[in-house]
Amino acid sequence: MSDIIMLAGGLALLLVGGELLVRGSVAVAERAGMSPLLIGLTLVGFGTSAPELVTSVQASLAGSPGIAIGNIVGSNISNIFLILGLAAVVSPIVVASAALARDGMIVVATAIAFTAVGHFWQLDRAVGAAALVLLVTYLVYAWRQESRPREVAVEGHTSAYERGEAFEELHDGPLKSQPAAKRLAQRLGALMPVLMALAGLALVVGGGKLLVDGAVGMARAFGISETVIGLTIVAVGTSAPELVTSLVAAVRGHSAVALGNVLGSNIYNTLGIGGATALMAPTGMPAEVVRFDNYVMVAASVLLIVLARSGFRINRMEGALLVACYAGYLWALWPK
């Protein structure tokens, strides 16, 4: 029971800490004069990935590659099957063809590359550095694209941009435009955002440690492999921000934001979290992930492209199909 409490407490701290970290960092950046576009592409993108990042790095450092890698792969799978599926059930998703061809193919390509690394290499520092360089390259491209309104109107927003939009969608607009937040900032001055960001960082680090310890203890107590725990409970738990933001966007009829949020999250997970984990705590991939789960991740990415290209719309029936695929995946994964 104590392991379950640790795991649940760790998740709670990660989610609260991630929220504080993003809000504080955004407020500091706004005071420093950073453009909203750059804030959305960088601070919001990395900040909302903080729970997955801290969890995977700490798990790898603790010698639990099943949780570290399972968190990355499982998050990508649940993002497409569960989160996007639920969002489409709530509100059919209209797809921009050019944006799908660009960001959707990046998601497929990074999933295939991650799978190839598992077969022929390992997540060492060279792979980590290469992944992070690719992520920075993508963000520079996204910034250049979003800085040209004419190209955006023709090709659609990048998923990195839509991820920032999803965060703002959840909070009814940018942090600075919220009356309550604005009044609080005026009372406490410039120090408040810094303290908020530091507190968020501390909670994320502490929550990650609790989550990893609880997940390892739970796996041992119930005789379930750490990899399965990482692919399911940990992955879905750390993906909770994406679930909430995508559902809120879908409820409000902004389904394109929900799709961009999922695509952006998968790109950040594979290149950012995978790259940072490999750079800071090199590790090998568990054999079961290499043999099965990586291929499920690739299949989910390809299925997303197929469904999205059929009329450039993901309807409720197709959303239900995605959710059913996730249920089938859990059935195949969980010990009988």
C-alpha positions as CSV (number, residue, x, y, z in Angstrom):
1,M,0.0,0.0,0.0
2,S,2.8,2.4,0.8
3,D,4.3,1.9,-2.7
4,I,0.9,2.8,-4.2
5,I,0.7,5.9,-2.0
6,M,4.2,6.9,-3.0
7,L,3.4,6.4,-6.7
8,A,0.2,8.4,-6.4
9,G,1.9,11.1,-4.3
10,G,4.7,11.3,-6.8
11,L,2.3,11.8,-9.7
12,A,0.4,14.5,-7.8
13,L,3.7,16.4,-7.1
14,L,4.8,16.0,-10.7
15,L,1.6,17.5,-12.0
16,V,1.4,20.4,-9.5
17,G,5.1,21.1,-9.9
18,G,5.0,21.0,-13.7
19,E,2.1,23.5,-13.6
20,L,4.0,25.9,-11.3
21,L,7.2,25.5,-13.2
22,V,5.6,26.4,-16.5
23,R,3.6,29.3,-15.0
24,G,6.6,30.7,-13.2
25,S,9.0,30.3,-16.2
26,V,6.5,31.9,-18.6
27,A,6.0,34.9,-16.2
28,V,9.7,35.4,-15.8
29,A,10.2,35.2,-19.6
30,E,7.4,37.7,-20.2
31,R,9.0,40.2,-17.7
32,A,12.3,39.7,-19.5
33,G,10.6,40.7,-22.8
34,M,10.7,37.2,-24.5
35,S,8.2,37.0,-27.4
36,P,5.1,34.9,-26.8
37,L,5.9,32.8,-29.8
38,L,9.3,31.8,-28.4
39,I,7.8,31.2,-25.0
40,G,5.3,28.9,-26.4
41,L,7.8,26.9,-28.5
42,T,10.4,26.5,-25.7
43,L,9.3,27.1,-22.2
44,V,5.8,25.8,-22.5
45,G,6.9,22.9,-24.6
46,F,9.7,21.8,-22.3
47,G,7.9,22.7,-19.1
48,T,4.9,20.6,-19.9
49,S,7.3,17.7,-20.6
50,A,9.0,18.1,-17.3
51,P,7.1,15.2,-15.5
52,E,8.2,12.7,-18.2
53,L,11.7,14.1,-18.4
54,V,12.4,14.0,-14.7
55,T,10.8,10.6,-14.3
56,S,12.8,9.0,-17.1
57,V,16.1,10.5,-16.1
58,Q,15.7,9.6,-12.4
59,A,14.6,6.0,-13.4
60,S,17.6,5.6,-15.6
61,L,19.9,6.9,-12.9
62,A,18.3,4.5,-10.4
63,G,19.0,1.5,-12.7
64,S,15.4,1.1,-13.8
65,P,15.5,1.3,-17.7
66,G,12.1,-0.4,-17.9
67,I,10.5,2.6,-16.2
68,A,12.7,5.1,-18.0
69,I,12.1,3.8,-21.6
70,G,8.6,2.5,-20.8
71,N,7.6,6.0,-19.8
72,I,8.7,7.4,-23.2
73,V,7.3,4.7,-25.4
74,G,4.1,4.3,-23.3
75,S,3.5,8.0,-23.3
76,N,3.7,8.1,-27.1
77,I,1.3,5.2,-27.5
78,S,-1.2,6.5,-25.0
79,N,-1.0,10.0,-26.6
80,I,-2.2,8.6,-29.9
81,F,-4.5,5.8,-28.9
82,L,-6.0,7.1,-25.6
83,I,-5.7,10.9,-25.6
84,L,-6.3,11.6,-29.3
85,G,-8.9,8.9,-29.4
86,L,-10.9,10.5,-26.5
87,A,-10.5,14.0,-28.0
88,A,-11.9,12.8,-31.3
89,V,-14.8,11.1,-29.5
90,V,-15.6,14.4,-27.7
91,S,-15.3,16.5,-30.9
92,P,-14.3,15.2,-34.4
93,I,-10.8,16.5,-35.4
94,V,-10.4,18.5,-38.6
95,V,-6.9,18.0,-40.0
96,A,-4.8,20.5,-42.0
97,S,-3.2,18.4,-44.8
98,A,0.1,20.3,-45.0
99,A,0.5,20.3,-41.2
100,L,-0.2,16.5,-41.1
101,A,2.3,15.9,-43.9
102,R,4.9,17.8,-42.0
103,D,4.5,17.1,-38.3
104,G,2.8,13.7,-38.7
105,M,5.7,12.4,-40.8
106,I,8.1,13.7,-38.2
107,V,6.3,11.7,-35.5
108,V,6.5,8.5,-37.7
109,A,10.2,9.1,-38.6
110,T,11.2,9.7,-35.0
111,A,9.3,6.6,-33.9
112,I,11.1,4.5,-36.5
113,A,14.5,6.0,-35.6
114,F,13.9,5.2,-31.9
115,T,13.0,1.6,-32.8
116,A,16.1,1.3,-35.0
117,V,18.3,2.5,-32.1
118,G,16.8,-0.2,-29.9
119,H,17.8,-2.9,-32.4
120,F,21.2,-1.7,-33.5
121,W,22.5,0.6,-30.8
122,Q,21.6,1.9,-27.3
123,L,20.7,5.2,-25.8
124,D,24.2,6.4,-25.3
125,R,25.4,10.0,-25.1
126,A,26.1,10.2,-28.9
127,V,22.5,9.2,-29.6
128,G,21.2,11.6,-26.9
129,A,23.2,14.5,-28.4
130,A,22.0,13.8,-31.9
131,A,18.3,13.6,-30.7
132,L,18.6,17.0,-28.9
133,V,20.2,18.6,-32.0
134,L,17.3,17.3,-34.1
135,L,14.8,18.7,-31.6
136,V,16.5,22.1,-31.6
137,T,16.5,22.0,-35.4
138,Y,12.8,21.3,-35.4
139,L,12.1,24.2,-33.0
140,V,14.2,26.6,-35.1
141,Y,12.2,25.5,-38.1
142,A,8.9,25.9,-36.2
143,W,9.9,29.4,-35.1
144,R,10.8,30.5,-38.6
145,Q,7.5,29.0,-39.9
146,E,5.4,30.7,-37.3
147,S,7.2,34.0,-37.8
148,R,5.8,34.0,-41.4
149,P,2.0,34.5,-41.2
150,R,1.6,33.9,-44.9
151,E,3.2,30.5,-44.8
152,V,1.2,29.6,-41.6
153,A,-2.0,30.5,-43.4
154,V,-1.1,28.1,-46.2
155,E,0.6,25.2,-44.4
156,G,-1.0,25.4,-40.9
157,H,0.6,25.8,-37.5
158,T,3.4,23.5,-36.4
159,S,2.7,21.0,-33.6
160,A,5.2,22.8,-31.4
161,Y,3.2,26.0,-31.7
162,E,-0.1,24.1,-31.1
163,R,1.3,22.6,-27.9
164,G,1.8,26.1,-26.5
165,E,-1.8,27.0,-27.7
166,A,-3.1,23.9,-25.9
167,F,-1.6,25.1,-22.6
168,E,-3.1,28.6,-23.1
169,E,-6.4,26.9,-24.0
170,L,-6.5,25.1,-20.7
171,H,-5.8,28.4,-18.8
172,D,-8.2,30.6,-20.8
173,G,-5.4,32.5,-22.5
174,P,-1.8,33.6,-21.6
175,L,-0.9,33.9,-17.9
176,K,-0.6,37.6,-18.0
177,S,-4.2,38.1,-19.2
178,Q,-5.7,36.3,-16.3
179,P,-7.2,38.7,-13.7
180,A,-6.4,36.6,-10.7
181,A,-2.9,35.8,-11.8
182,K,-2.3,39.5,-12.7
183,R,-3.5,40.7,-9.3
184,L,-1.3,38.2,-7.5
185,A,1.7,39.2,-9.6
186,Q,1.1,42.9,-8.8
187,R,1.0,42.2,-5.1
188,L,4.1,40.0,-4.9
189,G,6.2,41.7,-7.5
190,A,8.9,40.3,-9.7
191,L,10.1,37.8,-7.2
192,M,6.9,35.8,-7.3
193,P,7.4,34.2,-10.7
194,V,10.9,33.2,-9.8
195,L,9.8,31.6,-6.5
196,M,6.9,29.8,-8.4
197,A,9.3,28.4,-10.9
198,L,11.8,27.2,-8.3
199,A,9.0,25.7,-6.2
200,G,7.7,23.9,-9.3
201,L,11.2,22.6,-10.1
202,A,11.6,21.3,-6.5
203,L,8.2,19.6,-6.6
204,V,8.9,18.0,-10.0
205,V,12.2,16.6,-8.8
206,G,10.8,15.3,-5.6
207,G,7.7,13.9,-7.3
208,G,9.8,12.1,-9.8
209,K,11.8,10.4,-7.1
210,L,8.7,9.4,-5.3
211,L,7.1,8.1,-8.5
212,V,10.1,6.0,-9.5
213,D,10.5,4.5,-6.0
214,G,6.8,3.8,-5.8
215,A,6.7,2.2,-9.2
216,V,9.8,0.0,-8.5
217,G,8.3,-1.1,-5.2
218,M,4.9,-1.7,-6.7
219,A,6.4,-3.9,-9.5
220,R,8.3,-6.0,-6.9
221,A,5.3,-6.3,-4.6
222,F,2.9,-7.4,-7.3
223,G,5.4,-9.5,-9.4
224,I,4.9,-7.2,-12.4
225,S,7.9,-6.1,-14.5
226,E,9.1,-2.5,-14.1
227,T,8.7,-2.2,-17.9
228,V,5.0,-2.9,-17.8
229,I,4.5,-0.4,-14.9
230,G,6.5,2.2,-16.9
231,L,4.5,1.6,-20.1
232,T,1.2,1.9,-18.4
233,I,0.7,3.5,-15.0
234,V,3.8,5.8,-15.1
235,A,3.3,6.7,-18.8
236,V,-0.4,7.6,-18.5
237,G,0.2,9.4,-15.2
238,T,3.0,11.6,-16.6
239,S,0.9,12.2,-19.7
240,A,-2.0,13.6,-17.6
241,P,-1.3,17.2,-18.7
242,E,-1.6,16.3,-22.4
243,L,-4.9,14.4,-21.6
244,V,-6.4,17.4,-19.8
245,T,-5.3,20.0,-22.3
246,S,-6.4,17.9,-25.3
247,L,-9.8,17.2,-23.9
248,V,-10.4,20.9,-22.9
249,A,-9.4,21.9,-26.5
250,A,-11.8,19.3,-27.9
251,V,-14.7,20.4,-25.7
252,R,-14.2,24.0,-26.8
253,G,-14.2,22.9,-30.4
254,H,-10.6,23.6,-31.0
255,S,-9.8,20.0,-32.2
256,A,-6.8,21.1,-34.3
257,V,-5.1,22.2,-31.1
258,A,-5.7,18.8,-29.6
259,L,-4.1,17.1,-32.6
260,G,-1.1,19.4,-32.5
261,N,-0.7,18.9,-28.8
262,V,-0.4,15.2,-29.3
263,L,1.9,15.4,-32.2
264,G,4.1,17.9,-30.4
265,S,4.2,15.8,-27.3
266,N,5.4,12.8,-29.2
267,I,8.1,14.7,-30.9
268,Y,9.3,16.2,-27.5
269,N,9.1,12.7,-25.9
270,T,11.2,10.9,-28.5
271,L,13.8,13.6,-29.2
272,G,13.7,15.7,-26.0
273,I,13.1,13.2,-23.2
274,G,14.8,10.3,-25.0
275,G,17.7,12.6,-25.9
276,A,18.1,14.1,-22.4
277,T,17.8,10.7,-20.8
278,A,20.5,9.2,-23.0
279,L,22.8,12.2,-22.5
280,M,22.5,12.4,-18.7
281,A,21.9,8.7,-17.9
282,P,22.8,6.4,-20.8
283,T,20.9,3.2,-20.8
284,G,20.0,0.2,-22.9
285,M,16.4,-0.5,-24.0
286,P,14.6,-3.4,-22.3
287,A,14.3,-6.4,-24.7
288,E,10.5,-6.6,-24.4
289,V,10.3,-2.9,-25.5
290,V,12.6,-3.5,-28.5
291,R,10.6,-6.6,-29.6
292,F,7.1,-5.4,-29.1
293,D,6.3,-1.9,-27.7
294,N,8.5,0.1,-30.1
295,Y,6.6,-1.5,-33.0
296,V,3.3,-0.7,-31.4
297,M,4.5,2.9,-31.2
298,V,5.3,2.9,-34.9
299,A,2.0,1.2,-35.8
300,A,0.1,3.8,-33.7
301,S,1.9,6.7,-35.5
302,V,1.2,5.2,-38.9
303,L,-2.5,4.5,-38.0
304,L,-2.8,8.1,-37.0
305,I,-1.6,9.3,-40.4
306,V,-3.9,6.8,-42.2
307,L,-7.0,7.9,-40.2
308,A,-6.2,11.6,-40.5
309,R,-5.7,11.4,-44.3
310,S,-9.1,9.8,-44.8
311,G,-11.0,13.0,-45.5
312,F,-8.5,14.9,-43.4
313,R,-10.8,14.3,-40.4
314,I,-10.7,12.0,-37.4
315,N,-14.4,11.3,-36.6
316,R,-16.0,9.9,-33.5
317,M,-16.0,6.3,-34.8
318,E,-12.3,6.5,-35.6
319,G,-11.6,8.0,-32.2
320,A,-13.4,5.1,-30.6
321,L,-11.3,2.8,-32.7
322,L,-8.1,4.4,-31.3
323,V,-9.4,4.0,-27.7
324,A,-10.2,0.3,-28.5
325,C,-6.7,-0.1,-29.8
326,Y,-5.3,1.1,-26.5
327,A,-7.5,-1.3,-24.6
328,G,-6.2,-4.1,-26.8
329,Y,-2.7,-3.0,-26.2
330,L,-3.2,-3.0,-22.4
331,W,-4.7,-6.5,-22.6
332,A,-1.7,-7.8,-24.6
333,L,0.7,-6.1,-22.3
334,W,-0.6,-6.9,-18.8
335,P,0.3,-10.2,-17.2
336,K,-2.4,-12.8,-17.4
